[in-house]
Amino acid sequence: MKVTGWVLDVFTLEAARGLVLWLIGEDGKRYRFEHCFPVTFYAAGSASELRTLWRFLQSQPERLTLSRTERHDLFAGMVTVLACKVESPLELPRLFARVASAFPTLTYYDADIHIALRYAAMFGVFPLAYCEIEADDKNHILSIHPLESPWEIDPLPVPLRILSLEPDADPSHSTPSHLKVSYDRVHSTLPLDAKRPLLASLESTLKTYDPDLILTSWGDTWLLPSLLTDKKLANFPLSLNREAGQDVIQHKERTYFSYGQIVYRGQQVSLRGRLHIDRHNAMLWSEYELEGVFEMARVTGLPLQDAARLSPGTGISSMQFITAMREGILVPYRKHQAETPKTALELIRADMGGMVYQPIIGLHKDVAGIDFVSMYPGIMVHFNISPETQRAKDDLTPAAGEPGLIPKTLKPLLLKRLALKSSLAKISKYDSRRQSYRARSTAEKWLLVTCFGYLGYKNARFGRIESHEAVTAYGREALLRAKEVAEDLGFEVLHMYVDGLWVQKEHLANPSDFDELLEVIREHTGIPIALDGIYKWVVFLPSKLNSRVPVPNRYFGVFQNGEIKVRGIEARRRDTPPFIVTMQIDMLKILARAPSVDDLPEYIPLASALVEKKIRDLREGQIPLEDLLITQRLSRELKSYRSPSPAARAVLQLVDAGKHISAGQSIRFLYTRGKPGVYAWGADKDFDKRRIDISGYQKLVKRASATILDALISQTNLGFFKVCQQIKPR
């Protein structure tokens, strides 16, 4: 039997010979296959230790094949290892746990690689891959061949059947009463208090529609656990899994430290044979939504449910693992490369980070923003920077020899993102592909951004701090060369920040005026560079503490096409109430209507009037409570606070209401008059709006408006607009 279709899910089962693969057939059917897929891990050490390990493995109950061979360690070169091939991939974790416990001094490789990554490395098959499968009459795979690569710009669309489940309220604030169910053109609302009718209706939908993907809101943390509890209590069937006889997989919530801050990951619920994604528990969902999740899964090889929930760092590591396995390179179980010892002076010289050229404070017109395209990944690829590539100290030429592991991993991803961005620049804004291209490009951007950090991350299997430092050295040199080129061509450089420049030249305001500059910079650096846009005007802001001190990444401006760009102001902060974010963006939209800088004085009173209206709405109680919410993260365990922050005081109210809150969780609250000064959203159902701290919110409004207006008033001839002075914060 030969079948063509799209790979939906790959996983291991006790009853399967190897692994299970679910396929969405081109004929509209859903197929379940099994594939015999033995896996191998390796151990290195002294000859006597390996002989002892050999005897130990021979005594184990698993079906094993042992051999002695030589393999390539990226850092140590060719090493002699003991290879242990396990017939069932499900048995490997249990066996390896016993081995690692009995022989802790040995070095292990390829021991904890996800089965989907092994499969992708072996057969080139990735999630949602269009492929051809040949199987016997028992649906055991004889051969599998991908018919497309993960680097296709326009892959064949996958005919996924998607079921959407969404409660009518946020469970962290109030108990939902109804469940919204949507699929195809069917939309219905089911009461949550009628348990058996609810379960019966969902079971009927699961059986008749048979969705491939269940897309939920709060499905991980509330909805699916609640449905599973109701199913158990009512002793009623609910076929969330398509894989018969398998329990739903639940992972507990967890809190961990990453890059100096505490991170919280909520409970997760995964399915077998079909997929589940929770919009509110998916990593970076607000950035790229479902299309971005699909792209993450395609290029990283991670199963869709994992790609939605795991960080871009895990994604880039997965890509490196696949490249390593294809190249015959061992993947260390634990990183065992330490940083080369350095003196304090050598450390200062080596670890200087990215180049920052302080901006010229104030309002500027006809400014071109030019950016190196994916600068750091581009440097890694162009200059062949990888942990195993060698270069002389302070040598800023490409490393000699074959491309290293990191450039091989990044190059196709970088080229794909460049192709998507190029296509976005050419296609019509009404083109149906535009949203997909933008989401996929954003997902790839996060992977490319993360790859630089992981090169120096202490736990990265293929990380090396010296390579990380080499990338920033190349980056600083590239930016300095770009500055010299710009100044030689008569441009004034207003600002430089890591991978971009803001330049200005009198009488130059058209994109074509900057073609020569971009081409010469490209020739001098070897890195792609592009025009981000030309600002009609841009304002570089000073520090709030000292008006004479610039802040590198705090500015706002308007491009010639009317698009607004902001960095570092209130609208970009997570803890800014939504109504203030909207107000600040609406102010900029008003100012963006000015045809030129000279026309700005006519529009500033309109922006001021908007601020006054927001203040009136605030005083009159016209702003919904949801738009007043402050969102902050609980940065430590509650007991660790000596002087509780507003977020900590809000958590105390939630705890008193019987709710469990962990460090790293985001807390929403309102500012109120009197003690404790905050009201935790979800602490109780009844809240008197008269308790809102109007004065405190007014200060936030005035501060946000002053960020925009003060800079413009001081830079334009607007002293007679007294109304603007009335909204300055005290």
TIZAVEX-224302 format. One record per residue (C-alpha): residue in one letter; z, y, x. Coordinates in steps of 0.5 Angstrom, whole numbers, plus 500, padded with zeros to 3 digits. Example, Ala and Ser with C-alpha at 12.3 -4.5 7.8 and 13.67 -1.06 7.14 Angstrom:
REM residues 2
A516491525
S514498527
***
This chain:
REM residues 730
M500500500
K498507503
V501513500
T501521501
G506526500
W511530502
V518528505
L524530501
D530526504
V532522510
F538518511
T542512513
L545507508
E549501509
A545496505
A538499508
R535495514
G535502518
L534509514
V532511507
L526516506
W524519499
L517522498
I514526493
G508523492
E501526491
D500522485
G506526482
K511519483
R517519487
Y518514492
R523510496
F522507502
E526503508
H524504515
C527499521
F529504526
P534502531
V537508535
T539508543
F545512546
Y546512554
A552512559
A552514566
G558513571
S559508577
A556501577
S563498576
E564502570
L558501567
R559493568
T565493565
L562497559
W556492559
R562486558
F565491553
L559492549
Q557484549
S564483545
Q562488539
P560485533
E554490532
R547487534
L545490540
T540490546
L543492553
S539494559
R539498565
T534504566
E533511569
R533517565
H532524566
D538529566
L536536565
F541538570
A542532575
G535530575
M534522575
V540518573
T541511573
V544509566
L546504561
A542504555
C545501548
K540500543
V543499536
E539496531
S542499525
P543507526
L549507521
E553503526
L552507532
P557512530
R563507529
L561503535
F560510540
A567512537
R570505540
V566506546
A568513548
S576512546
A575506551
F571509557
P573516557
T571518564
L564516563
T558521561
Y554520555
Y548522552
D544521546
A550519542
D551524536
I544526534
H542527527
I538521524
A533526522
L532529529
R531522532
Y526521526
A522527527
A522526535
M519519534
F514520529
G513528528
V516527521
F520533518
P523535512
L517537507
A512534511
Y505532508
C504525511
E501518510
I505512509
E503505510
A508500507
D509493505
D510490498
K518491499
N517498500
H518497508
I515502512
L510500517
S507506519
I508514518
H503519520
P504527519
L498530516
E500537518
S505540523
P511545522
W507550525
E502551520
I502558517
D500556510
P502549509
L500545503
P505547497
V510542495
P511540488
L518540487
R522540481
I527545481
L533545476
S538551476
L545551474
E549557474
P556558470
D556565466
A562568471
D564568478
P569562478
S573566483
H574572478
S575568471
T574562468
P567561466
S565559459
H558557459
L553554463
K546556464
V541551465
S534552467
Y528548469
D520549468
R520554462
V526551459
H532555458
S539553455
T546555455
L551549454
P559550453
L563548458
D569546454
A566541450
K566536456
R562530453
P557533450
L556537456
L555531461
A551528456
S546534456
L546534463
E545527464
S539527459
T536532463
L537529470
K534522467
T528526463
Y526531468
D528528474
P529534479
D528534486
L532540488
I539542484
L539549485
T546552483
S551558483
W558556486
G556549486
D559547492
T566550491
W567549483
L561547479
L559540482
P566538483
S568540476
L563536473
L565530478
T572531475
D570531468
K565525469
K571521472
L576523466
A571522461
N568515464
F561518463
P555517467
L552523471
S546521475
L547527480
N544522486
R537519485
E539514490
A542509485
G549506487
Q551512492
D557517491
V556524492
I558526499
Q563532499
H565535505
K572539505
E572547507
R574549514
T575555518
Y574556525
F573561531
S566563533
Y564569538
G571572537
Q572572529
I574567524
V569564520
Y570560513
R565555510
G567553503
Q567546500
Q560542500
V557537496
S551533498
L546529494
R542523496
G535522494
R535529491
L537535494
H543540492
I543548495
D549553493
R546560493
H553562494
N555557500
A548557503
M547561510
L544567510
W541566503
S541573501
E536574507
Y531569506
E533565499
L529558498
E523560502
G527561508
V531555507
F524551507
E522554513
M529553517
A528545515
R521545517
V521548524
T528545526
G528538523
L534538519
P535536512
L534541507
Q541541505
D544541512
A539547514
A541551508
R548551510
L548550517
S548556522
P541558526
G545556532
T545549530
G538550528
I536552535
S540547538
S536542533
M530544536
Q532543543
F534536542
I527534539
T524537544
A528534549
M527527546
R520528546
E520530553
G524524555
I530528557
L537526556
V541530551
P549530553
Y554528548
R558534551
K556540556
H558538563
Q555544567
A560550569
E558557571
T557558578
P563561581
K562569582
T566575585
A568580581
L562585584
E557579583
L560578576
I559586574
R552586577
A550579573
D553581567
M550588565
G547586558
G542590555
M539597556
V542602552
Y539610553
Q544614549
P540618543
I539625543
I543627537
G540631531
L534631527
H527629530
K520629526
D514625528
V518620532
A514613533
G519607533
I516602538
D519595539
F518589543
V516583539
S522578539
M523581546
Y528576549
P525570546
G518573549
I522573556
M524566556
V517564554
H513569559
F518568565
N519561564
I527562563
S530555562
P537552565
E533547570
T528552572
Q530556579
R528563581
A531567587
K536572586
D534578583
D527575583
L523578577
T517574577
P516568572
A519561575
A514557578
G512550575
E511547569
P515550563
G522549562
L525546556
I527552553
P520555553
K517549550
T522549544
L521557543
K513558544
P511555538
L516558534
L515565537
L507564536
K508562529
R512568527
L507573531
A502570526
L506571520
K508578522
S500579523
S498577517
L503581513
A500587516
K493585514
I494582507
S495586500
K502588498
Y500585491
D498578495
S502572492
R503570499
R507576501
Q514574499
S513567502
Y511570509
R517575509
A522570508
R519565513
S518570518
T526572517
A528565518
E524565524
K527571526
W534569526
L533563530
L529567535
V535572535
T540566536
C536562542
F538568547
G546567545
Y546560545
L543560552
G550563554
Y554559549
K560555553
N558549548
A551549548
R548543551
F542546554
G546553556
R547556562
I550563563
E545564569
S539564565
H542568560
E544573565
A536573567
V534574560
T538581560
A535583567
Y528582565
G530586558
R533592562
E527592567
A522591561
L525597558
L525601564
R518600565
A516602558
K520609559
E517610565
V510609562
A512613556
E514619560
D508618565
L503619559
G507625556
F512622551
E519624551
V524618550
L529620545
H533613545
M532606547
Y536600545
V536593548
D529592545
G526598542
L524606544
W524612540
V518617543
Q515623541
K510628543
E507634540
H501634535
L501626535
A503623528
N498618527
P498610529
S492610533
D495616537
F500611540
D495605542
E494607549
L502607550
L503600547
E497597551
V499600558
I507598556
R504591555
E500591561
H506593565
T511588562
G507582560
I511582553
P508584546
I510590543
A508593537
L509600533
D515599528
G512605524
I512613525
Y518617522
K517623518
W523625520
V529621523
V537623525
F541620530
L548621528
P554623533
S561619533
K566620527
L571622532
N567627537
S561630534
R558631541
V558624543
P552620540
V552613537
P547608540
N546604533
R547609528
Y541613525
F537614518
G530616517
V524616513
F517613515
Q511616513
N509611508
G516613505
E520607507
I527608509
K531605515
V538606516
R543603521
G550604522
I552608516
E556606510
A550603506
R550598512
R557596512
R560590508
D566593506
T563599502
P563599495
P556597491
F556604488
I557608494
V551604497
T547605491
M549613492
Q547613499
I540610499
D538614492
M540620496
L535618502
K530616497
I530623494
L530626501
A524621503
R520625497
A520631502
P513631505
S515634511
V521636515
D520643513
D520641506
L527638506
P531644504
E528644497
Y531637496
I538637499
P541640493
L538635489
A541630493
S548634493
A547634485
L547626485
V553626489
E557631484
K554626478
K557620482
I564624482
R564626475
D562618473
L568616477
R573621474
E570619467
G571612468
Q563611468
I562606474
P563599472
L569595476
E564591480
D561597483
L568599486
L570593489
I571593496
T569586500
Q573584507
R574578510
L581575511
S581575519
R587571520
E592566516
L596570512
K603569515
S600572522
Y600579519
R606583521
S603589517
P599586512
S592590511
P589591504
A585584504
A592581506
R596585500
A590582496
V591575498
L598575496
Q596577489
L591571489
V597566492
D602569487
A596567481
G596560484
K590560488
H588558495
I585562500
S584561507
A583565513
G575567514
Q574568506
S572574504
I576578499
R574583494
F579588491
L580595488
Y584601491
T589602486
R595608485
G602606488
K604600491
P601595493
G595600493
V590594491
Y588590486
A585583488
W579581484
G581575480
A588575480
D589576473
K585577467
D587584464
F587590469
D588597466
K582602469
R587607469
R590604475
I584606479
D585610485
I580616483
S582620489
G581615494
Y574613492
Q572620492
K574621499
L569615500
V564618496
K565625500
R565621507
A558617505
S555623503
A557628509
T554622513
I547624510
L548632509
D552634514
A547632519
L541635515
I545642514
S546643521
Q539642523
T535646518
N536653516
L540651510
G547655511
F546658504
F546652500
K554653499
V554647494
C553642500
Q559645503
Q563643497
I563635498
K565635505
P571630506
R578634508
***
